[in-house]
Amino acid sequence: MDIKSRIIHAGSDRDPFTGASGVPLYLASTFDRRRALSGDGHDYTRSGNPTRDALERAVADLEGGAAGFAFASGMAAVSSVLLLFAPGDHLIVSEDVYGGSFRVLTRLFSRWGIQTSFVDTTSPDAVAAAVTSETKGIFVETPSNPFLKITNLSFISALAKERKLLSIADNTFATPYLQRPFDFGFDIVVHSATKFLNGHSDVLAGIAVVREESLAERLRFIQNAFGAVLGVQDSWLLLRGLKTLAVRMDASQKTAGEIALRLSRIPQVRRVFYPGLDDHPGKLVHRSQASGFGAVVSFDLESAELAHRLLEKAALPLVSVSLGGVETILSHPATMSHASMPPKERALRGINDTLIRLSVGLESPEDIWEDLMSALQQE
């Protein structure tokens, strides 16, 4: 089926017992052991629950993977995937990775002997040069957070296969509706499902999907042993939110493209970061591996004072650390999404006080634009 149809029907689109139009909430922590022993049931919700199972099948179907795993947050998903590595291993990671991923790599996994090189993964030469004899994986975000940098998925996958490395893609910004890293040979895809997959700013969730069943067995063990699983209520809400992914992304990214173009034409904005703009350095690569440009726009204002005025005076958007909701969300990466990154590291990446990230929602494009302009022009 076309991806739009699969989004509606992926996984379990009806309850196998009653024929209901959706899988119900199985609010049970434990199940009859005799059925589990026969191989036809569950035993304990940490190890599996019919509602979470339906969600995990759905995301695996949409990404084109062998198995999906739902976690209590995006960082729980990322951290559980990182548990596939061992002390002494070395990872190559996109330099402008999400601040939470930077924090867990530099402040937790580094203590366990896993070393990380943060590299401009848009540069094939830089990535290839960073590989050492201890390198075991490459972890990329594309589009990245917050500069919407584009990494060539085909190159990373080919390099990983050549050097026998695990390739991991954070697909939060694009979602499987626009981009499927497994089509380019990646091993693992992760999401902060809190964002576009759910789309309603009412669920905290993470997703990991693996391409091969052999890898699924390893991650299934980690999910059960580590125990950071997604709750039943949130699994059900995420299943419901997922069904409108295509229509939400279509509408939001259309508006995002309009807003990005308008922002690029006003004097208060020094630069706009959006893959759909002609001056974006990764536009051609992105078009070769994705079917749309997404709903996130970042832009650099001419002063920090102007940035703070926008955050204070804008009335329509939510000012928040998150993104991907039906409502437009304004964020200040330096003090929000990347606040956990040391100031020196932020400065090296250009994440300064003048940078704004805009997650475009489903409001009227004119209402969003007029509100942004009104806030920027206030004294």
Residue frames relative to the residue before (quaternion, step in Angstrom):
aa qw qx qy qz dx dy dz
M 1.0000 0.0000 0.0000 0.0000 0.00 0.00 0.00
D 0.5988 -0.5246 0.4626 0.3901 3.53 -1.28 0.38
I 0.6386 -0.5622 0.3638 0.3792 3.57 -1.12 0.68
K 0.6230 0.5449 -0.3545 0.4351 3.62 1.03 -0.68
S 0.6685 0.4728 -0.2973 0.4910 3.58 1.04 -0.72
R 0.6431 0.5318 -0.3268 0.4437 3.56 1.00 -0.83
I 0.5916 0.5719 -0.3709 0.4304 3.60 1.05 -0.68
I 0.6817 0.4768 -0.2838 0.4768 3.59 1.03 -0.77
H 0.8238 0.2977 -0.1046 0.4710 3.57 0.88 -0.97
A 0.4130 0.7358 -0.4662 0.2661 3.62 1.24 -0.04
G 0.7887 0.2835 -0.2256 0.4967 3.53 -1.16 0.63
S 0.7022 -0.3611 0.3248 0.5207 3.55 -0.67 -1.15
D 0.1366 -0.8349 0.5294 0.0631 3.58 -0.27 1.21
R 0.7707 0.1447 -0.1376 0.6051 3.58 1.33 0.13
D 0.5758 -0.6034 0.4316 0.3435 3.52 -1.18 0.59
P 0.4258 -0.7403 0.4520 0.2576 3.63 -0.63 1.03
F 0.6808 0.5029 -0.2941 0.4441 3.60 1.16 -0.45
T 0.8116 0.2374 -0.1031 0.5238 3.59 0.96 -0.85
G 0.4443 -0.6859 0.4656 0.3396 3.58 1.18 -0.41
A 0.3328 0.7559 -0.4981 0.2642 3.59 1.26 0.21
S 0.6034 -0.6302 0.3721 0.3166 3.56 -1.14 0.73
G 0.7813 0.1426 -0.1268 0.5942 3.58 1.24 0.06
V 0.5524 -0.5829 0.4648 0.3729 3.56 -1.21 0.46
P 0.3974 -0.7539 0.4666 0.2367 3.61 -0.69 1.01
L 0.6085 -0.5052 0.4574 0.4066 3.51 -1.39 0.01
Y 0.1400 -0.7636 0.6259 0.0751 3.56 -0.68 1.11
L 0.0663 -0.8363 0.5441 -0.0156 3.53 0.18 1.35
A 0.4141 0.6705 -0.4946 0.3667 3.52 0.50 1.27
S 0.3068 -0.7456 0.5593 0.1930 3.56 -0.98 0.81
T 0.8017 0.1468 -0.0619 0.5760 3.57 1.15 -0.55
F 0.2266 -0.7808 0.5772 0.0764 3.55 -1.20 0.63
D 0.6571 -0.5116 0.3708 0.4110 3.57 -1.24 0.40
R 0.4456 -0.7476 0.4371 0.2269 3.52 -0.53 1.25
R 0.6160 0.5831 -0.3615 0.3872 3.60 1.01 -0.72
R 0.6593 0.4880 -0.3165 0.4765 3.56 1.04 -0.74
A 0.6259 0.5365 -0.3397 0.4527 3.59 1.03 -0.74
L 0.6621 0.5151 -0.3066 0.4498 3.58 0.96 -0.84
S 0.6479 0.5135 -0.3208 0.4622 3.58 1.16 -0.53
G 0.5210 -0.6525 0.4002 0.3777 3.57 1.32 -0.15
D 0.6759 0.4737 -0.2799 0.4903 3.58 1.27 0.13
G 0.7635 0.3189 -0.2155 0.5185 3.57 0.84 0.89
H 0.5243 -0.6058 0.5037 0.3231 3.52 -1.40 -0.15
D 0.2770 -0.7630 0.5482 0.2014 3.55 -1.23 0.25
Y 0.7948 -0.0293 0.0760 0.6014 3.61 1.00 -0.85
T 0.5382 -0.6960 0.3684 0.3004 3.57 -0.76 1.04
R 0.5519 0.5766 -0.4182 0.4336 3.62 1.09 -0.40
S 0.7156 0.4402 -0.2393 0.4866 3.58 1.04 -0.78
G 0.7759 -0.2385 0.1615 0.5613 3.57 1.19 -0.38
N 0.0053 -0.7745 0.6318 -0.0306 3.54 -1.10 0.79
P 0.5775 -0.6321 0.3722 0.3584 3.64 -0.84 0.84
T 0.6472 0.5066 -0.3323 0.4627 3.61 1.03 -0.68
R 0.6759 0.4645 -0.2938 0.4910 3.58 0.91 -0.88
D 0.5925 0.5721 -0.3625 0.4362 3.59 1.06 -0.71
A 0.6547 0.5211 -0.3149 0.4480 3.58 0.94 -0.91
L 0.6426 0.5077 -0.3129 0.4811 3.58 1.01 -0.81
E 0.6797 0.4983 -0.2999 0.4469 3.59 0.83 -0.94
R 0.6302 0.5057 -0.3365 0.4837 3.61 1.06 -0.66
A 0.6448 0.5428 -0.3239 0.4297 3.58 0.98 -0.85
V 0.7107 0.4423 -0.2802 0.4699 3.61 0.78 -0.95
A 0.6059 0.5357 -0.3599 0.4652 3.60 1.08 -0.61
D 0.6355 0.5307 -0.3158 0.4635 3.56 1.01 -0.85
L 0.7008 0.4847 -0.2805 0.4419 3.59 0.80 -1.01
E 0.7065 0.4281 -0.2677 0.4958 3.60 1.00 -0.74
G 0.4393 -0.7016 0.4580 0.3242 3.58 1.19 -0.43
G 0.4819 0.6863 -0.4137 0.3543 3.56 1.18 0.60
A 0.6429 -0.5367 0.3937 0.3789 3.54 -1.35 0.14
A 0.8092 -0.0546 0.0808 0.5793 3.59 1.04 -0.75
G 0.2156 -0.7663 0.5931 0.1204 3.53 -1.18 0.66
F 0.1507 -0.7799 0.6043 0.0621 3.54 -1.20 0.60
A 0.2101 -0.7924 0.5664 0.0848 3.57 -0.80 1.05
F 0.1160 -0.8143 0.5687 -0.0013 3.54 -0.85 1.08
A 0.6826 -0.5389 0.3366 0.3610 3.53 -1.30 0.40
S 0.7850 -0.0094 -0.0038 0.6194 3.62 1.25 -0.27
G 0.6610 -0.4766 0.3825 0.4354 3.53 -1.29 0.15
M 0.6721 0.4924 -0.2989 0.4653 3.57 0.98 -0.82
A 0.5943 0.5356 -0.3691 0.4731 3.60 1.13 -0.51
A 0.6374 0.5134 -0.3248 0.4740 3.58 1.05 -0.74
V 0.6645 0.4959 -0.3012 0.4710 3.60 0.87 -0.96
S 0.6831 0.4973 -0.2915 0.4484 3.59 0.84 -0.98
S 0.6461 0.5114 -0.3242 0.4647 3.59 1.00 -0.78
V 0.6295 0.5085 -0.3316 0.4850 3.60 1.03 -0.71
L 0.6564 0.5140 -0.3166 0.4525 3.59 0.97 -0.80
L 0.5836 0.5795 -0.3682 0.4335 3.59 1.21 -0.40
L 0.4967 0.6268 -0.4347 0.4142 3.58 1.27 0.01
F 0.6770 0.4802 -0.2791 0.4829 3.58 1.24 -0.47
A 0.3361 -0.7561 0.5418 0.1476 3.56 -1.27 0.47
P 0.6683 -0.4736 0.3710 0.4375 3.60 -1.23 0.33
G 0.7427 0.3524 -0.2927 0.4885 3.52 -0.93 0.99
D 0.5734 0.5875 -0.3820 0.4245 3.57 1.24 -0.31
H 0.2366 -0.7495 0.6061 0.1223 3.53 -1.25 0.60
L 0.1455 -0.7924 0.5900 0.0533 3.57 -1.00 0.92
I 0.2470 -0.7075 0.6390 0.1731 3.53 -1.25 0.59
V 0.0251 -0.8206 0.5669 -0.0681 3.56 -0.69 1.16
S 0.5924 -0.5706 0.4333 0.3684 3.58 -1.09 0.72
E 0.5096 -0.7018 0.4051 0.2892 3.59 -0.79 1.00
D 0.7621 0.3041 -0.2088 0.5322 3.63 0.99 -0.64
V 0.1206 0.8110 -0.5473 0.1678 3.52 0.96 1.01
Y 0.6784 -0.4816 0.3738 0.4101 3.56 -1.26 0.47
G 0.5946 -0.6300 0.3725 0.3328 3.59 -0.94 0.91
G 0.6402 0.5289 -0.3321 0.4473 3.60 1.04 -0.70
S 0.6396 0.5016 -0.3220 0.4854 3.57 1.06 -0.71
F 0.6163 0.5320 -0.3358 0.4738 3.58 1.03 -0.77
R 0.6721 0.5161 -0.2996 0.4384 3.59 0.88 -0.93
V 0.7011 0.4648 -0.2995 0.4502 3.59 0.79 -0.95
L 0.6482 0.5156 -0.3218 0.4588 3.59 1.08 -0.65
T 0.7665 0.3993 -0.2045 0.4597 3.58 0.86 -0.96
R 0.7825 0.3462 -0.1779 0.4859 3.60 1.08 -0.56
L 0.7434 0.3190 -0.2272 0.5422 3.60 1.19 -0.26
F 0.7616 0.3811 -0.2378 0.4671 3.60 0.49 -1.11
S 0.5734 0.5700 -0.3897 0.4410 3.59 1.15 -0.43
R 0.6282 0.5369 -0.3321 0.4548 3.60 1.11 -0.65
W 0.6957 0.4390 -0.2573 0.5070 3.57 1.22 -0.46
G 0.6379 -0.5914 0.3110 0.3828 3.56 1.24 0.39
I 0.5325 0.5728 -0.4414 0.4399 3.59 1.19 0.43
Q 0.1756 -0.8141 0.5505 0.0581 3.56 -0.62 1.15
T 0.1743 -0.8016 0.5694 0.0535 3.55 -1.09 0.79
S 0.1422 -0.7336 0.6564 0.1036 3.54 -1.13 0.78
F 0.2249 -0.7639 0.5925 0.1218 3.57 -0.73 1.10
V 0.0299 -0.8351 0.5394 -0.1039 3.51 -0.46 1.33
D 0.4911 -0.6014 0.5317 0.3383 3.54 -1.22 0.51
T 0.1725 -0.8410 0.5064 0.0809 3.58 0.01 1.29
T 0.5079 0.5998 -0.4486 0.4254 3.60 1.25 0.13
S 0.6740 0.4523 -0.2784 0.5134 3.60 1.30 -0.27
P 0.3630 -0.7479 0.5089 0.2233 3.64 -0.37 1.14
D 0.6460 0.5287 -0.3286 0.4417 3.59 0.96 -0.81
A 0.6561 0.5156 -0.3131 0.4536 3.59 0.97 -0.86
V 0.6521 0.5032 -0.3184 0.4693 3.58 0.98 -0.81
A 0.6696 0.5022 -0.3064 0.4534 3.59 0.82 -0.95
A 0.6698 0.5091 -0.3000 0.4496 3.58 0.99 -0.83
A 0.6611 0.5364 -0.3036 0.4278 3.59 1.14 -0.57
V 0.5463 0.6240 -0.4019 0.3881 3.60 1.23 -0.30
T 0.0645 -0.7786 0.6241 0.0106 3.55 -0.95 0.99
S 0.6965 -0.4519 0.3401 0.4416 3.56 -1.28 -0.02
E 0.6845 0.4697 -0.2828 0.4805 3.59 1.24 -0.43
T 0.4850 0.6830 -0.4346 0.3308 3.60 1.24 -0.21
K 0.0759 -0.8167 0.5721 0.0014 3.54 -0.89 1.03
G 0.8286 0.0749 -0.0359 0.5536 3.61 1.17 -0.24
I 0.1945 -0.7306 0.6404 0.1352 3.52 -1.36 0.43
F 0.0925 -0.7983 0.5950 -0.0151 3.55 -0.76 1.15
V 0.0105 0.8244 -0.5629 0.0587 3.57 -0.52 1.19
E 0.2121 -0.6928 0.6653 0.1803 3.50 -1.40 0.42
T 0.2042 0.7698 -0.5925 0.1211 3.57 -0.88 0.89
P 0.4196 -0.3054 -0.8073 0.2808 1.56 -1.07 2.27
S 0.4624 -0.7134 0.4651 0.2469 3.55 -1.07 0.76
N 0.3976 -0.6945 0.5597 0.2152 3.51 -1.37 0.32
P 0.6301 -0.2823 -0.7230 0.0238 1.67 -1.34 2.12
F 0.5885 0.6507 -0.3513 0.3270 3.64 1.20 -0.14
L 0.3954 -0.7459 0.4611 0.2732 3.59 1.29 0.11
K 0.2230 0.7738 -0.5533 0.2132 3.57 1.00 0.86
I 0.2971 -0.7716 0.5466 0.1331 3.53 -1.10 0.78
T 0.1686 -0.7746 0.6061 0.0641 3.54 -0.83 1.09
N 0.4474 -0.6862 0.5093 0.2639 3.57 -0.97 0.87
L 0.3256 -0.7903 0.4887 0.1747 3.56 -0.26 1.29
S 0.6353 0.5408 -0.3401 0.4337 3.60 0.96 -0.77
F 0.6583 0.5045 -0.3170 0.4600 3.59 0.94 -0.85
I 0.6669 0.5042 -0.3129 0.4507 3.59 0.84 -0.96
S 0.6609 0.5113 -0.3093 0.4539 3.56 0.91 -0.89
A 0.6650 0.5038 -0.3086 0.4570 3.58 0.91 -0.88
L 0.6461 0.5095 -0.3150 0.4730 3.57 1.00 -0.85
A 0.6530 0.5228 -0.3154 0.4481 3.57 0.94 -0.89
K 0.6596 0.4952 -0.3130 0.4710 3.58 0.94 -0.83
E 0.6458 0.5324 -0.3195 0.4442 3.58 0.96 -0.86
R 0.7718 0.3378 -0.1736 0.5100 3.59 0.96 -0.88
K 0.4339 -0.7221 0.4362 0.3163 3.59 1.33 0.13
L 0.3826 0.7037 -0.4873 0.3479 3.55 0.88 1.08
L 0.4710 -0.6182 0.5351 0.3313 3.54 -1.27 0.40
S 0.1751 -0.7744 0.5992 0.1032 3.58 -0.94 0.87
I 0.0690 -0.8029 0.5907 -0.0414 3.56 -0.78 1.16
A 0.0759 -0.7979 0.5976 0.0204 3.58 -0.89 0.95
D 0.2722 -0.7015 0.6339 0.1790 3.54 -1.00 0.90
N 0.1056 -0.8366 0.5374 -0.0115 3.57 -0.40 1.30
T 0.2440 0.8264 -0.4836 0.1540 3.58 1.26 0.41
F 0.7203 0.4656 -0.2720 0.4363 3.59 0.78 -1.00
A 0.7432 0.4153 -0.2333 0.4698 3.60 0.93 -0.82
T 0.1817 -0.7909 0.5422 0.2180 3.58 1.03 -0.92
P 0.6146 -0.5650 0.3835 0.3950 3.62 -1.16 0.38
Y 0.5156 0.6254 -0.4316 0.3960 3.60 1.20 -0.19
L 0.7797 0.3212 -0.1616 0.5126 3.59 0.99 -0.79
Q 0.8213 0.0667 0.0309 0.5657 3.61 1.02 -0.70
R 0.0494 -0.7975 0.6012 0.0045 3.57 -0.91 0.93
P 0.3160 -0.8040 0.4747 0.1687 3.59 -0.11 1.28
F 0.5791 0.5806 -0.3938 0.4153 3.61 1.10 -0.49
D 0.5763 0.5857 -0.3800 0.4246 3.60 1.13 -0.52
F 0.7262 0.3903 -0.2188 0.5220 3.57 1.24 -0.47
G 0.6715 -0.5637 0.2726 0.3963 3.56 1.27 0.38
F 0.3997 0.7238 -0.4851 0.2846 3.62 1.19 0.20
D 0.4764 -0.6904 0.4797 0.2574 3.55 -1.24 0.56
I 0.8103 0.0749 0.0162 0.5810 3.59 0.95 -0.90
V 0.1078 -0.7550 0.6432 0.0680 3.55 -1.15 0.75
V 0.0881 -0.7909 0.6043 0.0395 3.58 -0.95 0.91
H 0.1118 -0.7770 0.6175 0.0488 3.54 -1.28 0.55
S 0.2814 -0.5990 0.6942 0.2830 3.44 -1.39 0.34
A 0.2177 -0.8179 0.5228 0.1016 3.57 -0.11 1.30
T 0.4194 0.6846 -0.4519 0.3889 3.56 1.35 -0.04
K 0.6996 0.5087 -0.2448 0.4381 3.54 1.09 -0.83
F 0.8772 -0.0160 -0.0031 0.4798 3.60 -0.77 -0.97
L 0.6006 0.5750 -0.3922 0.3934 3.62 0.94 -0.68
N 0.7219 0.3674 -0.2356 0.5370 3.58 0.95 -0.82
G 0.1695 -0.8847 0.4205 0.1085 3.54 0.99 -0.90
H 0.7357 0.4261 -0.2389 0.4691 3.60 1.18 0.00
S 0.4498 -0.7358 0.4239 0.2767 3.59 1.26 0.37
D 0.6090 0.5528 -0.3671 0.4344 3.57 1.03 0.77
V 0.7101 0.3678 -0.2438 0.5488 3.59 1.27 0.23
L 0.1983 -0.7187 0.6522 0.1372 3.55 -1.16 0.74
A 0.2425 0.7877 -0.5223 0.2189 3.60 -0.49 1.14
G 0.1361 -0.7662 0.6212 0.0922 3.53 -1.28 0.47
I 0.1696 -0.7781 0.6006 0.0712 3.54 -1.18 0.64
A 0.0039 -0.7398 0.6714 0.0435 3.53 -1.21 0.66
V 0.0694 -0.7777 0.6245 0.0209 3.56 -1.00 0.88
V 0.1743 -0.7887 0.5830 0.0874 3.58 -0.98 0.83
R 0.5055 -0.6867 0.4431 0.2766 3.56 -1.08 0.76
E 0.8010 0.2621 -0.1117 0.5266 3.59 0.97 -0.84
E 0.5696 -0.6249 0.4184 0.3317 3.55 -1.06 0.76
S 0.5988 0.5701 -0.3719 0.4220 3.63 1.04 -0.66
L 0.6684 0.4663 -0.2869 0.5035 3.58 1.06 -0.76
A 0.5862 0.5834 -0.3648 0.4277 3.58 1.12 -0.63
E 0.6362 0.5350 -0.3395 0.4402 3.57 0.96 -0.78
R 0.6603 0.5050 -0.3089 0.4621 3.57 0.98 -0.82
L 0.7049 0.4478 -0.2773 0.4750 3.59 0.88 -0.89
R 0.5877 0.5612 -0.3662 0.4534 3.59 1.12 -0.58
F 0.6322 0.5178 -0.3264 0.4750 3.58 1.02 -0.78
I 0.6639 0.4986 -0.3083 0.4643 3.60 0.91 -0.91
Q 0.6377 0.5330 -0.3369 0.4424 3.59 0.90 -0.88
N 0.7058 0.4544 -0.2660 0.4739 3.58 0.86 -0.93
A 0.6921 0.4830 -0.2871 0.4532 3.59 0.91 -0.89
F 0.7080 0.4464 -0.2537 0.4848 3.59 0.91 -0.94
G 0.2970 -0.8459 0.4079 0.1727 3.56 1.20 -0.60
A 0.4921 0.6679 -0.4419 0.3412 3.62 1.19 0.23
V 0.1696 0.8411 -0.4929 0.1442 3.56 0.90 1.02
L 0.5411 -0.6036 0.4752 0.3422 3.53 -1.27 0.44
G 0.4818 -0.6806 0.4775 0.2767 3.57 -0.97 0.91
V 0.6671 -0.5383 0.3527 0.3753 3.52 -1.26 0.52
Q 0.6540 0.5161 -0.3192 0.4518 3.60 0.87 -0.91
D 0.6914 0.4666 -0.2812 0.4745 3.58 0.88 -0.91
S 0.5942 0.5522 -0.3652 0.4568 3.60 1.10 -0.60
W 0.6667 0.5001 -0.2957 0.4669 3.56 0.97 -0.89
L 0.6568 0.5021 -0.3116 0.4684 3.58 0.96 -0.84
L 0.6555 0.5082 -0.3108 0.4641 3.58 1.00 -0.80
L 0.6021 0.5423 -0.3475 0.4719 3.59 1.05 -0.71
R 0.6741 0.4926 -0.2945 0.4650 3.57 0.95 -0.90
G 0.6746 0.4986 -0.2993 0.4547 3.58 0.90 -0.91
L 0.6094 0.5965 -0.3393 0.3971 3.55 1.05 -0.81
K 0.6244 0.5929 -0.3422 0.3762 3.59 1.01 -0.77
T 0.7319 0.3898 -0.2424 0.5036 3.60 1.12 -0.47
L 0.2902 0.8024 -0.4877 0.1849 3.60 1.26 0.21
A 0.6893 0.5018 -0.3048 0.4244 3.60 0.76 -0.98
V 0.7067 0.4496 -0.2865 0.4652 3.59 0.77 -0.95
R 0.6285 0.5226 -0.3444 0.4618 3.60 1.06 -0.65
M 0.6878 0.4799 -0.2931 0.4590 3.58 0.85 -0.94
D 0.6159 0.5497 -0.3523 0.4409 3.59 0.98 -0.78
A 0.7093 0.4557 -0.2648 0.4681 3.56 0.83 -1.00
S 0.6929 0.4933 -0.2932 0.4366 3.59 0.82 -0.96
Q 0.7066 0.4543 -0.2978 0.4535 3.59 0.84 -0.84
K 0.5694 0.5605 -0.3937 0.4545 3.61 1.14 -0.44
T 0.6735 0.4728 -0.2866 0.4906 3.56 0.93 -0.92
A 0.6250 0.5546 -0.3419 0.4300 3.61 0.96 -0.84
G 0.6469 0.5225 -0.3209 0.4534 3.57 0.97 -0.81
E 0.6526 0.5084 -0.3066 0.4708 3.57 1.02 -0.82
I 0.6692 0.4972 -0.2990 0.4643 3.57 0.92 -0.94
A 0.6386 0.5336 -0.3313 0.4446 3.61 0.93 -0.86
L 0.6657 0.4999 -0.3078 0.4607 3.58 0.90 -0.89
R 0.6670 0.4959 -0.3071 0.4636 3.60 0.93 -0.84
L 0.6359 0.5294 -0.3318 0.4531 3.58 0.99 -0.81
S 0.6534 0.5391 -0.3175 0.4262 3.57 1.00 -0.79
R 0.7059 0.4745 -0.2498 0.4628 3.58 1.25 -0.34
I 0.6431 0.5193 -0.3449 0.4447 3.61 1.20 -0.01
P 0.5660 -0.6641 0.3721 0.3166 3.63 -0.94 0.83
Q 0.6237 0.5654 -0.3605 0.4016 3.63 1.07 -0.53
V 0.6832 0.4569 -0.2677 0.5027 3.58 1.26 -0.37
R 0.3137 -0.7754 0.5223 0.1662 3.57 -0.65 1.14
R 0.8002 -0.0891 0.0864 0.5868 3.58 1.01 -0.77
V 0.2040 -0.7523 0.6152 0.1184 3.55 -1.15 0.71
F 0.1908 -0.7693 0.6031 0.0897 3.55 -0.99 0.92
Y 0.3325 0.7046 -0.5611 0.2793 3.57 -0.41 1.27
P 0.4755 -0.7244 0.4124 0.2811 3.63 -0.63 1.06
G 0.6398 0.5545 -0.3269 0.4199 3.58 1.19 -0.38
L 0.5764 0.5858 -0.3816 0.4230 3.59 1.24 -0.21
D 0.5836 -0.6290 0.3900 0.3342 3.55 -1.01 0.82
D 0.7102 0.4531 -0.2726 0.4648 3.61 1.09 -0.63
H 0.4654 0.6579 -0.4729 0.3563 3.61 1.20 0.14
P 0.4535 -0.7354 0.4256 0.2690 3.63 -0.60 1.08
G 0.7360 0.4138 -0.2448 0.4766 3.61 1.13 -0.46
K 0.3301 0.7931 -0.4776 0.1843 3.59 1.24 0.12
L 0.6973 0.4789 -0.2915 0.4466 3.60 0.78 -0.97
V 0.6381 0.5079 -0.3298 0.4756 3.59 0.99 -0.79
H 0.6568 0.5140 -0.3185 0.4505 3.57 0.91 -0.90
R 0.6565 0.5130 -0.3194 0.4515 3.59 0.92 -0.84
S 0.6545 0.5231 -0.3141 0.4465 3.59 1.11 -0.60
Q 0.7956 0.2952 -0.1446 0.5089 3.61 1.17 -0.44
A 0.7538 0.2735 -0.1808 0.5694 3.60 1.27 0.01
S 0.4298 -0.7237 0.4883 0.2303 3.57 -1.16 0.60
G 0.7928 0.1254 -0.0929 0.5892 3.60 1.24 0.06
F 0.5366 -0.6756 0.4277 0.2696 3.55 -1.27 0.42
G 0.5416 -0.6630 0.3882 0.3412 3.60 1.22 -0.02
A 0.5109 -0.6851 0.4642 0.2326 3.51 -1.37 0.18
V 0.5941 0.5498 -0.3713 0.4549 3.60 1.23 0.32
V 0.0462 -0.7743 0.6308 -0.0210 3.54 -0.94 1.02
S 0.0945 -0.7680 0.6293 0.0728 3.59 -0.93 0.85
F 0.0135 0.8078 -0.5890 0.0179 3.57 -1.08 0.65
D 0.3509 -0.7344 0.5577 0.1629 3.49 -1.18 0.80
L 0.2495 -0.7888 0.5485 0.1210 3.58 -0.62 1.16
E 0.6440 -0.5801 0.3492 0.3561 3.56 -1.20 0.46
S 0.8066 0.0550 -0.0522 0.5862 3.62 1.19 -0.25
A 0.5952 -0.5599 0.4396 0.3729 3.54 -1.26 0.44
E 0.6018 0.5679 -0.3539 0.4360 3.58 1.08 -0.71
L 0.6591 0.5019 -0.3033 0.4708 3.56 0.99 -0.83
A 0.6290 0.5337 -0.3313 0.4580 3.58 1.02 -0.76
H 0.6904 0.4652 -0.2851 0.4751 3.58 0.89 -0.90
R 0.6041 0.5434 -0.3584 0.4597 3.58 1.11 -0.61
L 0.6338 0.5302 -0.3261 0.4592 3.57 0.98 -0.83
L 0.6780 0.4941 -0.2920 0.4592 3.57 0.88 -0.94
E 0.6946 0.4766 -0.2695 0.4667 3.57 1.05 -0.76
K 0.7853 0.3926 -0.1834 0.4421 3.57 0.86 -0.95
A 0.5463 0.6166 -0.4203 0.3805 3.62 1.09 -0.46
A 0.2573 -0.8142 0.5088 0.1095 3.57 -0.70 1.08
L 0.6927 0.5074 -0.2901 0.4225 3.59 0.97 -0.79
P 0.7393 0.4166 -0.2781 0.4501 3.68 0.70 -0.90
L 0.4613 -0.5772 0.5873 0.3304 3.46 -1.40 0.32
V 0.2433 -0.7307 0.6146 0.1707 3.60 -0.98 0.82
S 0.2214 0.8065 -0.4836 0.2582 3.54 -0.18 1.30
V 0.5798 -0.5773 0.4533 0.3536 3.55 -1.33 0.28
S 0.6861 0.5294 -0.2786 0.4140 3.59 1.12 -0.51
L 0.1690 -0.7510 0.6259 0.1254 3.53 -1.38 -0.22
G 0.7137 0.5120 -0.3075 0.3660 3.54 -1.36 0.00
G 0.5217 0.6441 -0.4190 0.3706 3.59 1.20 0.25
V 0.6488 -0.4920 0.3927 0.4276 3.56 -1.31 0.09
E 0.6734 0.4331 -0.2874 0.5257 3.57 1.24 -0.41
T 0.5201 -0.6113 0.4905 0.3394 3.57 -1.16 0.62
I 0.1183 -0.8038 0.5829 0.0114 3.56 -0.95 0.97
L 0.1954 -0.7560 0.6180 0.0915 3.54 -0.90 1.04
S 0.0176 -0.8036 0.5946 -0.0173 3.56 -0.96 0.86
H 0.2556 -0.7271 0.6197 0.1482 3.52 -1.25 0.63
P 0.3315 -0.8093 0.4381 0.2079 3.62 0.10 1.25
A 0.6443 0.5563 -0.3410 0.3990 3.60 0.91 -0.85
T 0.7859 0.2759 -0.1513 0.5323 3.60 1.06 -0.67
M 0.7130 0.4098 -0.2519 0.5102 3.59 1.26 0.00
S 0.8420 0.2151 -0.1317 0.4769 3.61 -0.21 -1.24
H 0.7881 0.2653 -0.1396 0.5376 3.60 1.11 -0.64
A 0.2868 0.7811 -0.5054 0.2285 3.57 1.19 0.49
S 0.6484 0.5269 -0.3189 0.4476 3.59 1.13 -0.59
M 0.5812 0.5532 -0.3761 0.4633 3.58 1.27 -0.15
P 0.5129 -0.6584 0.4396 0.3318 3.65 -0.74 0.92
P 0.6387 -0.5657 0.3585 0.3789 3.62 -1.04 0.73
K 0.6413 0.5301 -0.3340 0.4429 3.59 0.97 -0.80
E 0.6655 0.4931 -0.3002 0.4731 3.56 0.99 -0.85
R 0.6236 0.5230 -0.3431 0.4689 3.59 1.02 -0.74
A 0.6557 0.5232 -0.3150 0.4440 3.57 0.91 -0.91
L 0.6336 0.5390 -0.3313 0.4453 3.59 0.98 -0.81
R 0.7288 0.4188 -0.2239 0.4933 3.57 1.11 -0.72
G 0.5169 -0.6619 0.4074 0.3589 3.59 1.25 -0.11
I 0.4583 0.6573 -0.4652 0.3761 3.57 1.24 0.36
N 0.1299 0.8282 -0.5226 0.1553 3.54 0.16 1.33
D 0.7379 -0.4540 0.2852 0.4099 3.55 -1.32 0.05
T 0.6458 0.5287 -0.3274 0.4430 3.60 1.21 -0.21
L 0.5855 0.6130 -0.3541 0.3949 3.58 1.29 -0.23
I 0.0818 -0.7772 0.6238 0.0110 3.56 -0.98 0.98
R 0.1581 -0.7549 0.6262 0.1141 3.56 -1.11 0.72
L 0.1243 -0.8003 0.5862 0.0187 3.55 -0.85 1.04
S 0.1243 -0.7529 0.6435 0.0596 3.55 -0.77 1.10
V 0.2664 -0.8163 0.4979 0.1217 3.55 -0.36 1.27
G 0.2669 -0.7936 0.5353 0.1114 3.54 -0.81 1.08
L 0.7159 -0.4724 0.3413 0.3846 3.53 -1.26 -0.54
E 0.4047 0.7108 -0.4870 0.3063 3.57 1.20 0.27
S 0.6743 -0.4527 0.3790 0.4436 3.55 -1.30 0.13
P 0.5276 -0.6402 0.4487 0.3322 3.62 -0.89 0.86
E 0.6565 0.5182 -0.3172 0.4471 3.59 0.97 -0.81
D 0.6378 0.5194 -0.3339 0.4604 3.58 1.01 -0.75
I 0.6386 0.5158 -0.3286 0.4670 3.59 0.97 -0.85
W 0.6897 0.4961 -0.2862 0.4430 3.57 0.81 -1.03
E 0.6738 0.4976 -0.3064 0.4523 3.59 0.83 -0.93
D 0.6510 0.5085 -0.3257 0.4600 3.58 1.00 -0.74
L 0.6420 0.5153 -0.3243 0.4661 3.60 0.95 -0.82
M 0.6881 0.4807 -0.2882 0.4609 3.59 0.87 -0.93
S 0.6244 0.5362 -0.3398 0.4552 3.56 1.03 -0.75
A 0.6664 0.4998 -0.3023 0.4633 3.59 0.95 -0.87
L 0.6771 0.5035 -0.2998 0.4451 3.60 0.93 -0.86
Q 0.7148 0.4617 -0.2528 0.4604 3.57 1.10 -0.67
Q 0.5345 0.6187 -0.4141 0.4000 3.60 1.24 -0.19
E 0.3251 -0.7249 0.5738 0.1991 3.54 -1.20 0.61
